Amino acid sequence: MDRPNDLMRDEESRKVSENQDWSKLCPDLLRRIIESLSSIDFYRAKVVCSDWHSVWKTCVKRPLCPWRIIYKDDSSMLLDPGEDKIYSIQDVGLSAKSYFMASSGNWLLMVDSRLDFYIFNLLTCKRINLPSMESPVRGAQVRFERSSESGHREWGHFVEPCRKDRMSEDIFGRKRSAGLWINEKTGDYMVAWIFNKHYLFTHKQGDDSWWNWNMDWEIGGTNLGYLDLAYKNSKLYLYTSDDHIKIIDFSGDFPKEEIDNNPYQDLPFHYVRQKCEIYWKTRIAIQKSGEVLIILSLFEYLHEERCLFYIFKMNLESNKWERVDSTGDDEMLIFGHGVTIKAPVQDVGDGIKNGSICFVKDDFWSGYTCDSYCGVFDLATSRINWSKKFCFDITKSQWFAPGFA
C-alpha cells in the first residue's frame, strides 16, 4: 500500500508535469533531445511549435534523401534508406481506396475512389480537403457526373457540351500527370493535374473552386494535348503533345500564360528514337536554377535488355535541346516529381546520390518484367541499383522526399 508521503510526491510531480511548458525548454537540452530522435520523429519535431522549429534549424541535420512508401494490402510503411529502417504507420489516407498523385516534401496529393482530392502530411497526419470535383469549375465549361454504377472502379464522367470522357480507376492510373507544391511555413499550396491529355485542373490555396484549362487547340489537323507538368516559383510549366513548353504565371490574381518571357517559345523538343529502343514516358522537371529538363524513359534491346533514362536541356545560346549527363549541381531526381531535389552530401546507399534518378516499376515499359518494384538509375554509368526485396509481399511502392519542401 502506498504511503501518504509517496502519494503526495506523485501528486506534486504530476502537477509539475502538467504545468511544464515544453516549448520553453533550455535550447541546448531541446537540441540534444531532437537530435536523439528517430528520423521520422526528427522531422515531426519541427512542427510542434515555433520555438521547437527555431531550435530544430540549429540541429545537426540528417542526410536528406528520398524515402519510400511501401503499400502492403490495406496498410502502409515508410522506408528510410539512410537508416535502412522501416516505420509502420497507421492506415490514414494511404489505403487501397486512395491513390497517390504527387508529393512535395512531407505532403502527398491523394485522391479517393469518389474523385475527392486532399493533401496529406505523411509525418503529422494533417489533412487538407480540396474542393469537390462536382462543384462548379471555373474556366471552360465542364462538369463531373458521378457514376451510378456500383463498384469502385467506375467513377463517373467529365462532361462538356460536345464531349464526354469516362473516368475510372484503370484509365485514371494510366492517363494522368499531377504536381503539388506547398510552403510548410506559410501553408500556401498549389495543385495541378492532367487527365486524358485534354483536361488540366488547377487549384491554389485561397481559391474556392478548381480552374479548368481544357486543351482544345488544333494545328495542321492535329489535336494537341497536355502530356506533363511541373511547378516552381509561381509558374506552371506544361509539356504539350506537339513537344512545346508552355508557361502559366500564377503570381497574380488570375493565371496568365507567359509568351514574351518564355525562353522555350517556338523551340519544340525533338528526339529520334533508335530502332532498338522502345519509348515509354516523357516527364519534365525544373532545376533549382529555374531551367527545364526533359526526361525520357526508354527500354533498349540491342545487345541486352536494359532500362534507360535520357535527360535533355535547352542550350540557350544555340536554342537547341541537347542531351546532358547531369541533373545539375548536387541535384537528383524522382521521376515524375516535377523538380530536382538536393542530393545527399554523403553516401546513403542504394545508389542515391548526385546525378541519380529514383523511379518505380510503372515508369518503365510495361512489357519489361523485373522482381523489384523500384530502383535508382545512375546517369554517369547508365546502371540501375534495384531495391532489395522484402520477406513479405507488397502491392506497390512510391518515392517521396521528406524535408525537401
LOGUKOL-849712 format. One line per 5 residues: for each residue x, y, z of C-alpha. Coordinates in steps of 0.2 Angstrom, whole numbers. Example, Ala and Ser with C-alpha at 12.3 -4.5 7.8 and 13.67 -1.06 7.14 Angstrom:
2
62,-22,39  68,-5,36
//
This chain:
405
0,0,0  7,17,-5  12,28,10  5,46,11  21,54,8
24,44,-8  6,49,-14  10,67,-11  26,67,-20  17,58,-35
4,72,-35  17,86,-35  26,78,-49  10,76,-59  6,95,-56
24,100,-61  22,89,-77  6,97,-82  12,115,-79  28,112,-89
29,122,-105  39,110,-116  41,124,-129  52,134,-116  65,120,-113
83,126,-112  88,127,-131  104,116,-128  93,102,-119  80,103,-133
93,102,-146  100,86,-138  83,78,-137  78,82,-155  95,76,-162
92,59,-152  75,56,-161  72,43,-175  72,51,-192  53,51,-193
51,60,-176  66,71,-180  55,79,-195  40,79,-184  48,89,-171
50,105,-181  31,107,-182  27,106,-163  28,125,-161  38,140,-167
51,138,-153  54,120,-157  56,124,-176  69,138,-171  79,125,-161
77,112,-175  85,123,-188  101,123,-177  102,104,-175  114,93,-184
104,89,-199  101,71,-205  107,67,-223  92,72,-234  87,58,-246
71,51,-254  61,39,-244  49,25,-250  31,22,-246  28,4,-246
10,-2,-249  5,-19,-242  -13,-24,-244  -23,-11,-234  -8,-5,-224
7,6,-227  25,8,-221  39,20,-223  57,15,-228  71,27,-224
86,21,-235  98,32,-224  94,22,-209  89,6,-218  74,6,-207
56,3,-209  42,13,-200  25,6,-198  11,19,-199  -7,19,-196
-19,17,-211  -23,35,-213  -25,42,-231  -15,28,-239  -27,14,-240
-31,4,-256  -45,16,-259  -34,31,-260  -22,34,-274  -5,43,-274
-5,58,-286  11,69,-282  21,74,-267  30,90,-260  41,87,-245
31,78,-232  15,81,-241  6,70,-253  -8,74,-265  -21,60,-264
-37,56,-272  -50,43,-267  -62,32,-277  -75,46,-276  -63,58,-285
-61,68,-269  -44,76,-268  -35,80,-252  -17,85,-247  -10,74,-233
5,76,-222  13,59,-221  23,63,-204  10,73,-195  -6,66,-202
-13,83,-206  -26,83,-220  -32,97,-231  -48,94,-241  -49,101,-258
-65,107,-267  -76,93,-274  -75,90,-292  -94,90,-293  -94,109,-288
-94,122,-301  -77,123,-310  -70,140,-317  -64,141,-334  -70,130,-349
-87,123,-347  -85,106,-339  -93,96,-325  -90,79,-317  -105,67,-316
-103,53,-303  -107,36,-309  -122,27,-303  -114,10,-306  -109,0,-291
-91,-4,-288  -76,7,-285  -68,5,-302  -81,16,-311  -80,34,-305
-90,44,-317  -88,56,-332  -81,73,-337  -95,81,-347  -93,96,-359
-106,102,-372  -98,92,-386  -88,79,-376  -89,66,-363  -74,56,-355
-76,41,-344  -66,42,-328  -62,26,-320  -48,18,-309  -39,10,-323
-40,25,-335  -35,37,-321  -19,27,-317  -13,27,-335  -19,44,-342
-14,57,-329  0,68,-323  0,78,-307  10,91,-297  10,98,-279
19,112,-271  17,118,-253  26,130,-242  26,122,-225  29,138,-216
15,148,-223  3,134,-228  2,141,-246  0,127,-259  -4,124,-277
-11,108,-285  -12,104,-304  -17,88,-313  -19,82,-331  -32,69,-336
-33,61,-353  -21,74,-361  -37,85,-363  -41,91,-346  -29,102,-335
-36,106,-317  -28,118,-305  -32,124,-288  -22,137,-277  -23,140,-259
-37,153,-256  -47,148,-271  -65,141,-268  -65,130,-283  -55,122,-297
-49,130,-313  -51,121,-329  -39,123,-344  -45,112,-357  -33,109,-372
-44,112,-387  -31,118,-400  -29,111,-417  -14,114,-429  -12,106,-446
-27,95,-442  -19,88,-426  -27,90,-409  -15,95,-396  -15,89,-378
-5,91,-361  7,77,-358  16,83,-342  18,97,-330  29,105,-316
28,120,-304  41,131,-297  41,149,-291  23,153,-295  24,146,-313
16,131,-320  26,123,-334  17,112,-347  24,100,-359  12,98,-374
9,84,-387  17,95,-400  33,95,-389  32,113,-384  35,120,-366
21,132,-361  22,143,-345  7,149,-335  11,163,-322  0,161,-306
8,175,-296  -6,187,-299  -25,187,-295  -28,177,-311  -17,165,-320
-9,171,-336  1,162,-350  18,169,-352  23,171,-370  36,185,-372
46,179,-356  45,161,-361  63,156,-367  56,139,-374  43,148,-385
43,140,-403  58,129,-398  50,111,-398  59,96,-392  63,83,-404
71,66,-401  74,52,-415  70,35,-407  83,22,-412  76,5,-419
82,-4,-404  73,7,-392  55,7,-385  50,24,-379  38,24,-364
36,41,-355  41,59,-356  42,70,-340  48,87,-336  57,94,-321
63,111,-315  81,113,-309  84,125,-294  91,137,-307  74,138,-315
79,129,-331  68,115,-338  74,97,-340  65,84,-351  67,66,-346
64,51,-357  60,34,-351  66,21,-363  69,2,-365  84,-4,-375
86,-22,-383  101,-20,-394  114,-32,-386  105,-34,-369  89,-28,-362
90,-13,-351  80,2,-345  87,19,-348  83,37,-344  89,51,-355
89,69,-350  89,84,-361  91,103,-358  90,118,-369  106,126,-374
100,145,-373  115,150,-384  111,139,-399  92,137,-394  93,118,-396
89,104,-385  104,94,-380  106,78,-371  116,80,-354  123,68,-341
119,78,-326  103,84,-316  113,99,-310  125,104,-296  122,92,-281
104,88,-288  95,72,-291  78,67,-297  62,57,-293  55,53,-310
38,62,-311  42,73,-296  42,89,-306  58,97,-298  75,92,-294
80,89,-276  96,91,-267  107,76,-267  113,69,-251  130,76,-246
136,59,-241  133,41,-247  117,34,-240  117,18,-250  105,11,-263
114,22,-277  105,38,-270  117,52,-275  120,67,-286  115,63,-304
104,49,-299  85,46,-304  73,37,-292  60,28,-301  46,15,-299
41,0,-309  27,9,-319  40,22,-325  47,9,-337  39,-1,-352
25,-12,-346  32,-27,-356  48,-27,-345  47,-39,-331  58,-37,-315
57,-43,-297  59,-26,-289  46,-13,-288  58,2,-289  76,7,-291
89,21,-294  97,25,-311  114,32,-311  116,44,-326  135,43,-326
135,24,-329  118,20,-335  116,7,-322  102,3,-311  103,-1,-292
87,-11,-290  79,-10,-272  81,-26,-262  66,-37,-260  56,-39,-244
52,-55,-234  33,-50,-237  23,-46,-252  20,-28,-257  7,-21,-269
17,-6,-275  30,7,-269  32,26,-271  46,38,-268  44,54,-259
56,67,-252  54,72,-233  61,88,-228  64,95,-245  50,107,-247
//
